[in-house]
Structures are given as structure tokens and as C-alpha cells.
Amino acid sequence: MILARSVCFWLEKLGSVATEWEDAAAYHDGDPAAGVAPRYVVVDGATEAYDAIRWVEHLAGSFVADTGPDLTPTGLRTWFEQVQRLWAAEAPARFATVIEEHKFHAEGSFATFLGCRLTGLDGPHARWEAAALGDTVLFHVRAGRLLLHFPPIGVDGFGLSPDGIGTRPAALGPMLRGLELASGEVRAGDVLFIATDALAHWLLLEAARDEASLWAALAGLDHDAAFAAIVADQRAAGRMHNDDVTLLRVRLVTAEPGALVVSL
């Protein structure tokens, strides 16, 4: 049996404070005894959108809930409609300004999205399944080498009006047309990384330069301060865009045997 072990690192953009972080991540490593599959999600709210922080928290929490969506076009359509309805139902009773009220109704909120689940970890066909809208990216690493990244965006494809999950019902059609789905086989020892756009862009550039060192460093991260130091260094060097960054890491490990009881 394979077990999942996850951790999330994040940092707000330079010049902001932690409460202004407009990404969100949620993760559940599953419960083999109850047959609950691991689920992971990272979303990146648009800075100019209305109340982006509340929207990304809403998306992340609902994705990993017991009622989270199946990663199929039908399942995701149902989820999109559900989160849009809940967003509309939670409209403020009174807006601070007429401009805010107009923005809520006319534009709403928006976030890129990468959701993933793991299946078959108790058998010979363990897999990841993922759905994406926009430029939040999953990286599948094995033995220090990148097997693939999804969605398969190139280094020049970031920041170009990405797809995402919007709050307005009129956005549902474009969301479904832009939706991307993928899956892949996993083994014990593999690592999955999910990163928002500025970090994902940097990961692709660094992987092309020295991927063995890159993945080893990220696999070994064990403290928020170490992650913050890497981000600060790369921002200062001009190699990473100044934006909120989030890195969700999922290790696939071999299940430890149960305790051995010996009768004397």
C-alpha cells in the first residue's frame, strides 16, 4: 500500500502582509480504513477581482470536503454550479460602496484552479487524476526527474489571461470549454508538487537548468522559513515574479507495517 503525506508552503507577495495572501490550498491525505481517497487543491485569486480571498477559501474548502466533486466534466460542472450558487447566496446584506456592489454583480470573483485526487493506492494501479483551469500547475517527479507537468503550459504561457473559475453564471460555458483533465500512474517514492503561477514558472525554468538539485531541495524542505528564504532570494535576483506563491507537496510513501506483537 502507498500512503500520501502532504505539506503546504506559501508566502505573500513582497510589500503585502500575510492576510493579503490571495492564493489558497487545501489537502486531505485520505483515510484508507474508511475508503476516503486523498484530495488536493491549489487556487490563485485574481488581485483585481471582488473579494478574492473569500472566493479562494470557498473553492479550496469545498473541493476537499466529503461532497467534493468527481474529476469528470459532469462532476465538475455540478461543482462549478454549486460554488457559484453559494457565492451568490452569501452576498453581503449591505455593500460598503456602490462601486463594490456593482463589481460583485457585474464582475464577481475569479481564480485559477488545480484539483487532484489519488486513487488505487492500496493496489497495483495507483494513479493521480487532476483537473485544471489556468496556470496553477502540477509537477510529477520521480527519482529526481520531472515526468510531466500539467497543464502542459510552456514558460511563455504564464500570465496571459489564464482560464479560471468565475462566480458569474455566464462564465460557466467558457469554464467548461477551458477545463483540462489528465491522469498518471504513481509509485512509492514519487513526489507531486502543485504551484501557483509565479512559482510554477520559476520551477520550469530551474528544472531546465538543474532539475536534480531543484527537486532534491524542494523534497527536503521542512520549514516555512526555508521556503521563504528561497523565494526571497529568487525574487531579489529577478528570477521569480513578485506575486503570492504557494507550493503544495505530496510525497507517496510505502505504508509502514503494523506493530509486531510477540507472545513469550
C-alpha positions in Angstrom: 0.0 0.0 0.0 1.1 3.6 -0.7 0.3 6.4 1.7 0.2 10.1 0.9 2.0 12.7 3.1 1.4 16.4 2.2 2.6 19.8 3.4 2.0 23.3 2.1 4.3 26.3 2.0 3.2 29.8 1.0 4.3 33.4 1.0 2.5 36.6 0.2 3.9 39.0 -2.4 6.7 41.4 -1.4 5.1 44.5 0.0 2.0 42.8 1.3 1.1 41.2 4.6 0.1 37.6 5.3 -3.6 38.5 5.5 -3.4 39.8 1.9 -2.3 36.4 0.5 -4.8 35.7 -2.3 -3.9 32.1 -3.0 -5.4 29.2 -1.1 -4.6 25.5 -0.7 -6.4 22.6 1.0 -5.3 19.0 1.3 -6.6 15.7 2.8 -4.2 12.7 2.7 -7.2 10.3 2.8 -8.3 7.6 5.1 -7.5 4.1 3.8 -9.6 2.4 6.6 -12.7 4.4 5.5 -12.0 4.2 1.8 -11.5 8.0 1.5 -9.2 9.0 -1.3 -6.6 11.8 -0.9 -7.6 15.1 -2.4 -5.5 18.3 -3.0 -6.3 21.7 -4.4 -4.5 25.0 -5.0 -6.2 28.1 -6.3 -4.9 31.6 -7.1 -7.3 34.5 -6.8 -7.2 37.4 -9.2 -6.0 40.5 -7.4 -8.4 42.8 -9.2 -11.4 40.5 -8.5 -14.1 41.2 -5.9 -13.2 39.7 -2.5 -10.7 37.2 -4.0 -9.6 35.9 -0.6 -13.1 34.7 0.3 -13.6 33.1 -3.1 -10.4 31.1 -3.0 -11.1 29.9 0.6 -14.5 28.9 -0.5 -13.2 26.9 -3.5 -10.4 25.2 -1.6 -12.6 24.1 1.3 -15.4 22.8 -0.8 -13.1 20.8 -3.1 -11.6 18.7 -0.3 -14.9 18.3 1.6 -16.7 14.9 1.7 -19.0 16.3 -1.0 -16.1 17.4 -3.2 -16.5 16.9 -7.0 -15.7 13.9 -9.2 -13.0 14.9 -11.6 -15.1 14.4 -14.7 -16.7 17.1 -16.9 -20.1 16.2 -15.4 -18.9 16.2 -11.8 -17.0 19.4 -12.2 -19.9 21.2 -13.9 -22.1 20.3 -11.0 -19.5 21.6 -8.6 -19.0 24.9 -10.6 -22.7 25.5 -10.4 -22.8 24.7 -6.7 -20.0 27.1 -5.7 -21.5 29.8 -7.9 -24.9 29.5 -6.2 -23.3 29.6 -2.7 -21.3 32.6 -3.6 -24.4 34.5 -4.8 -26.3 33.3 -1.7 -23.6 34.8 0.6 -23.7 38.3 -1.0 -23.3 41.0 1.7 -26.6 42.3 3.0 -25.1 45.8 2.6 -22.1 46.8 0.4 -19.6 49.4 1.6 -19.9 51.4 -1.6 -22.0 51.4 -4.8 -18.8 50.6 -6.7 -18.3 47.4 -4.6 -21.9 46.4 -5.2 -21.5 46.9 -9.0 -18.3 44.9 -9.0 -19.9 42.0 -7.1 -22.8 41.7 -9.6 -21.1 42.7 -12.9 -17.6 41.1 -12.5 -17.6 38.9 -9.4 -14.6 37.0 -8.4 -12.1 34.7 -10.3 -9.3 32.2 -9.5 -7.1 29.7 -11.4 -7.6 26.2 -10.2 -5.7 22.8 -9.9 -7.5 20.0 -8.2 -6.1 16.5 -7.8 -7.0 13.2 -6.2 -5.2 9.9 -5.8 -6.8 6.5 -6.4 -5.9 2.9 -6.1 -3.2 3.4 -3.5 -4.0 0.0 -2.0 -3.4 -1.9 -5.2 -1.2 -2.3 -8.3 -2.8 0.6 -10.2 -2.2 3.7 -8.1 -2.9 6.9 -10.0 -3.3 10.7 -9.8 -6.2 12.4 -11.5 -6.3 16.2 -12.0 -8.4 19.0 -13.3 -7.1 22.4 -14.2 -8.2 25.9 -15.3 -5.4 28.3 -15.8 -1.8 28.4 -14.9 -1.6 26.7 -11.5 0.5 23.6 -12.3 1.0 20.1 -11.0 4.6 18.6 -11.3 5.1 14.9 -11.1 8.6 14.0 -10.1 10.2 10.5 -9.8 13.8 9.8 -8.8 14.8 13.5 -9.2 13.4 13.8 -12.7 10.3 15.6 -13.9 8.0 13.1 -15.6 5.4 15.7 -16.7 3.7 18.9 -15.7 0.0 19.6 -16.0 -1.5 21.6 -17.6 1.3 21.4 -20.2 1.9 25.1 -20.2 5.2 26.5 -21.6 7.4 29.0 -19.9 6.0 31.8 -22.2 2.4 30.8 -21.4 2.1 32.3 -17.9 0.1 35.5 -17.1 -1.7 35.6 -20.5 -5.3 36.0 -19.2 -5.5 32.4 -17.9 -8.7 30.4 -17.5 -10.2 30.0 -14.1 -13.3 29.6 -12.0 -15.5 32.6 -12.0 -18.5 33.5 -9.9 -20.8 34.7 -12.6 -23.2 32.1 -14.2 -22.3 33.5 -17.6 -18.7 32.2 -17.1 -19.9 28.6 -16.9 -19.6 27.9 -20.6 -16.1 29.2 -21.0 -15.0 27.4 -17.8 -16.2 24.1 -19.2 -14.6 24.7 -22.6 -11.3 25.6 -20.9 -11.3 22.7 -18.5 -8.3 20.4 -18.8 -8.2 16.8 -17.4 -5.3 14.4 -17.0 -4.1 11.4 -15.1 -0.9 9.4 -14.5 0.4 6.4 -12.7 2.2 6.8 -9.4 4.7 4.7 -7.4 6.0 4.8 -3.9 8.8 7.4 -3.8 7.2 9.8 -6.3 6.5 13.4 -5.3 3.8 15.7 -6.6 4.2 19.4 -6.4 1.3 21.9 -7.1 2.4 25.5 -7.5 0.7 28.8 -8.4 1.8 30.7 -11.5 4.9 32.7 -10.4 6.4 29.7 -8.6 5.4 27.3 -11.4 7.1 29.5 -14.0 10.3 29.5 -11.9 10.1 25.8 -11.4 10.0 25.2 -15.2 13.0 27.5 -15.7 15.0 25.9 -12.9 14.1 22.3 -14.0 15.6 23.1 -17.4 18.8 24.4 -15.8 19.5 21.9 -12.9 16.4 19.7 -12.1 18.2 17.2 -9.9 19.2 19.9 -7.4 15.9 21.7 -7.7 13.7 18.7 -6.8 16.1 17.5 -4.1 15.9 20.9 -2.4 12.1 21.1 -2.6 11.7 17.5 -1.5 13.8 18.3 1.5 12.0 21.5 2.6 11.0 21.1 6.2 10.3 24.7 7.4 8.3 27.7 6.3 11.4 29.9 6.8 13.5 27.8 4.4 10.8 28.2 1.7 10.6 31.9 2.4 14.3 32.3 2.0 14.3 30.5 -1.4 11.5 32.8 -2.6 13.2 36.0 -1.3 16.5 35.1 -2.9 14.9 34.3 -6.3 12.8 37.5 -6.2 15.8 39.6 -5.3 17.8 38.0 -8.2 15.0 38.8 -10.6 14.3 35.2 -11.4 10.9 35.0 -9.8 8.0 37.3 -10.4 6.8 39.2 -7.3 3.4 37.5 -6.7 1.8 35.4 -4.0 3.3 31.9 -4.1 2.1 28.6 -2.9 3.7 25.1 -3.1 1.7 22.0 -2.1 4.0 18.9 -1.8 2.6 15.4 -1.8 5.0 12.5 -1.0 4.0 9.0 -1.9 5.5 6.6 0.6 5.3 2.9 1.4 3.0 2.1 4.2 4.8 1.0 7.3 3.9 -2.5 8.6 1.8 -2.6 11.7 3.4 -3.2 15.1 4.6 -6.8 15.5 3.3 -8.5 18.7 5.3 -11.3 20.0 3.9 -13.7 22.7 6.5 -15.1 25.1 
